Structures are given as structure tokens and as C-alpha cells.
Amino acid sequence: MKSFFKYVLATVTGIVLSFVLLLIVGLLVIGGLIGSLSADKETVVPNNAVLYIDLKQNITERTLPDPFGELDIPGFESARSIGLNDILARIEAAKTDDRIKGIYLELSMVSASFATLQEIRDALIDFRESGKFILAYSDGYSQRAYYLASTADKVYVNPEGVLDFRGLASQTMFLKGALDKLGIEAQVVKVGTFKSAVEPFTLDKMSDANREQVTSFLGSIYDHFLLQIGGSRRLSVDSLRAIADGYLVRTADDAVTYGLADAKKYKDELLTELKDSLGIDQDKQVNAVSIVKYRPVSKSAGSVSRDRIAIVYAVGDIVMGEGGDELIGADRISRELRKVRRDDKVKAVVFRINSPGGSALASDIIWREVDLLRKEKPVIVSMGDVAASGGYYIAAAADSIFAQPNTITGSIGVFGIIPNMKRLMNDKLGITFDGVKTGQYADFLNNMDRPLTAEERQILQLEINRIYDTFLQRVADGRKLTKAQVDSIGQGRVWSGSQALQIGLVDRLGSLDDAVAAAAQKAGLGDYRIVTYPAVKRPFESLLGVSTDRISAWVSRRELGDYYDYY
């Protein structure tokens, strides 16, 4: 009898606990659904307001849904993000929103790369040209934050704050010494004098070729950085360069003295000026709406045009399979490209690429679909922060390629890297391997406990050479160049967008909106709707419909952020 009650009690307890757990999960799901539904509604904006922009969030290409973003539950805080698409759309909407009189930028650290910042900067300049004001304030500006802040009518800094202005630098961490200590040899096979992605595993410092290319493209980006700031602040490039080279701006006083800031102000003084700009009493609160919360109704949503321009987003490393919202899966992106090709309502396509590359095979699969699409409809590529290696491969077949001056592109080259862990296994860990095989190459690439033989290395080199030759041909065909011409600007060399324009790898410098306008013109469209692909997956949709390894990857990426790639 005691056993009977023990089992009954255990069963009841299990049922109750399961019910409670399901109830909690259900409430969270419902909260997420409510947040998702409310995300599409227009925000209530008070009259005589300012749009508040701080950009502390992670900036992605498109806003990724966060079902917990609207929930204020201790222990459930998430690293919020906002898409570049929404930032630009909301600044554009605020320009013509009579309720919004200006923008208040409160910037400190901004993590986005320069091509993304360029798009935001251009949107801010366009907003300011509408006649509305922009005020910028910070306790301390990073260089990227100041790149945006310099667009403001007035730039203010806390009297005890700082404004960082020292020039740009690029640093690489080299792992060869650590690998040597561990007994791991990185066996590299590559084509491309400048293909430097493998150098951290094989060298303890930059090669001469890598130093040359980084000096070149970083200098190009820096020149543009100075030119843009100089234009906004009415300072010469030479004077800005001298300020940075001499590290002359270290305090708020320095920033004002050298013209990078207009005045030193405490926050209360800034708010006083802001109220004066809005024409409200000093005892009243400033009406402000955050760019994260500001959700105006999309203008394109009301369009009745049947004609459409599709924006296909390809973001992240290029891999085989499905990929995800921040991972370019060959199957998924190819399927989306086929979808827009077969859709009669889609008259032109903008292929938005933000990728450092990845699998050569996956890149070629996507390239094929772009090539087929281009034969039926105009295809315009818009490059984001980076479209290099495989990222350029999938762009090469387009009718036209747009990049920002500070986009990183090129890197037309191929490499393979195979670790040899023989010393680690044998000498460090005392682990040995033995086995049998039916042929000379039966265990080729199947184990890492021995070095490659000369014959195996030759096989790999021939395969890398073949892939590189195909890469050259794809670019030559798409850019109307000879293979020799492509090889002369290839060899794995990285270029800035400005440099890529000069050597023929891109056609125009411009934004995503510029690419859309070019697509509309090429298709002969006056009125059209914008549609985006692939559809962004809701987190719960992704979690409940995939395997445990993808769930693990999703959780890891959310937790580790920028460190996920190292993980």
C-alpha cells in the first residue's frame, strides 16, 4: 500500500510540475505572440517630439524578431538588436512626420562597421536637409559614434568627457605560437598571394603582401572617413589628419578647440537647449520616442501596384544546406532566388549581400541561380559591410553591383586548411592510432593524426587551383573582363568599395535604396512594391521545427554574440 501511494504521489507531482512548466512556457509564447502582433502597429507619437537615437543595440541587416523584447522579466533580459532596414525606414519616416521636430543623437559606443554607418549617416544628412534639427550629445564619443554625430547641427560633449579621434587601426591575432606549443600544425593549401585568412595559423606576424593590402584598403576607408567628417564639420582633410596623427584631441576642451565639438555641456544644459528648440517650457518634459519603439506605418504597405521589386538578403558565412537568418545556406537562398525568378509579379531583384565568404561549392550553387535569374529579370547587387571571397562570387553574375566606399570586397582567392595533430596526440596526450585501408588514399582527409603526404598535398593543390580557375571565370564572365585581368586584381586581395570601383569590381557607390532605384529604372517601373526574401523566421518557429543541434547553435549564438565565431 505504501508503494502504491508513493507511486501515485510521484505521478501526481510529475503531472503538476509538467502543468506548471507548460503554463510558464505557454505564457512566454503568448507574450511573444502579443509582442509580434504589436510590432506591426503604428506607435503613438506625441506632438512636438524628438526621435531619440542611441544605437546601443546590435545592428543587423534586418530586424530579427525577439519575442521577449517587450517583456520586462528579471533574468530574461536579452541583447536587443535592430535592423539597418528599420533604422533607415524610421529616419526617413520621421523626416515627413509632422509630430517629430528633430533628432536627438546620444551616441557613445557604436559597434557597426563603416558601410552600415555610412547608410545611417546618409539618412541623417538627408533628414537634416529637410529643415529639421539634429543635436548630438555624449559623455564620450568613439570614432564610429562620432562619424554619425558629426552630421548634427550641434555636437556637444560632457565637460569631463572625451572624444576619441586617433585614426583607424587593424590588428590580427596570430595563433601559430600557441599551436606549436600544443603540437598542432596547420597545413595550408591556397591560391592567392594576398589570401591572408590562413596567416594567423601559419605565421607569427603579417606577411608583406598582407601588410600591403591592409595598409591600402584601410587607408582608403580612412580617407573617406576624414572626407565625410570634414565636409560636415567644415574642416579640411589635412587638418583632421594632423589632429589625429598628433593625438591632439584627448579631452572635451580639445574637441571644442579643434572644432570637432561645438561646446561642452552637461546633460541638463543639453535638455534646456533641446526644450528651447522645441519651444516648450523648461518645467515640461521633452517628448521623445526611441527609434527602437518608433514604428510608423510603412508607405509601401498601402501601395496597390501589382509590380514588385524583391530584395533578397544573404547575410553571414556561406554554407551548404539551409543556413539561417545570419547564415547563408545554399539550399535556402537558391530556393528564394528561384521563387522570385518564377514570380511574374516580381519585375526586378536587389540581391543584398553581407558576407565574408565560405564554402566554394555553396557559393557556386547560389551563383548559378543568380545567373539564371539575371537572364530573365534585372538583378542589382547591393553590398553591405563586406562582400568578399564567396560573398563576391555570388555577386559576380549580377547586372550591376553597388557598394559603399567603405565596403570590404574582393578577396578573389581560395584556400584550404587541414590540422595535423600528430604531435598533440602522440607527444602531449599519449594517444596513438593504427588501422588498415584498402588503397593509398582510403584515409585521405579522414584523420588528423598525421601530416599530408606529398601526393595528397598535390591533389589538394590541384583542386584549389581548379576552384580558383572557376572563380576567375565566373568573375570574368560577369564583369566582362578577361581571366588574366581578374587574376591581376584577384590573388585573394581585399579592396575597399572605392578601390573596387576604380578597378572594375563594382559599378557604382551607393546605398541599398540606390540599388532599389537602379533596379526600378532598369525594369522600367514607376510604381512598385518592395517585398523581401527570405522570410525572417520567428524564434519559436525556428526552435520548434528543427533538430537539437540547430537549437544548440541558436542558443550559443544568442549567448556568445561576437564570440560565437571563435566558439
Beta strands, then each sheet from edge to edge (+ up, - down):
strand 1: 49-53
strand 2: 58-60
strand 3: 81-83
strand 4: 100-106
strand 5: 133-141
strand 6: 154-163
strand 7: 185-191
strand 8: 263-264
strand 9: 287-290
strand 10: 308-315
strand 11: 318-319
strand 12: 323-324
strand 13: 327-329
strand 14: 346-355
strand 15: 379-388
strand 16: 400-403
strand 17: 408-410
strand 18: 414-420
strand 19: 494-496
strand 20: 508-509
strand 21: 529-533
sheet 1: 8+ 6+ 5+ 4+ 1+ 9+
sheet 2: 2+ 3+
sheet 3: 7+ 18-
sheet 4: 19+ 17- 15- 14- 10- 21-
sheet 5: 11+ 13+ 12-
sheet 6: 19+ 17- 15- 16- 20-
end
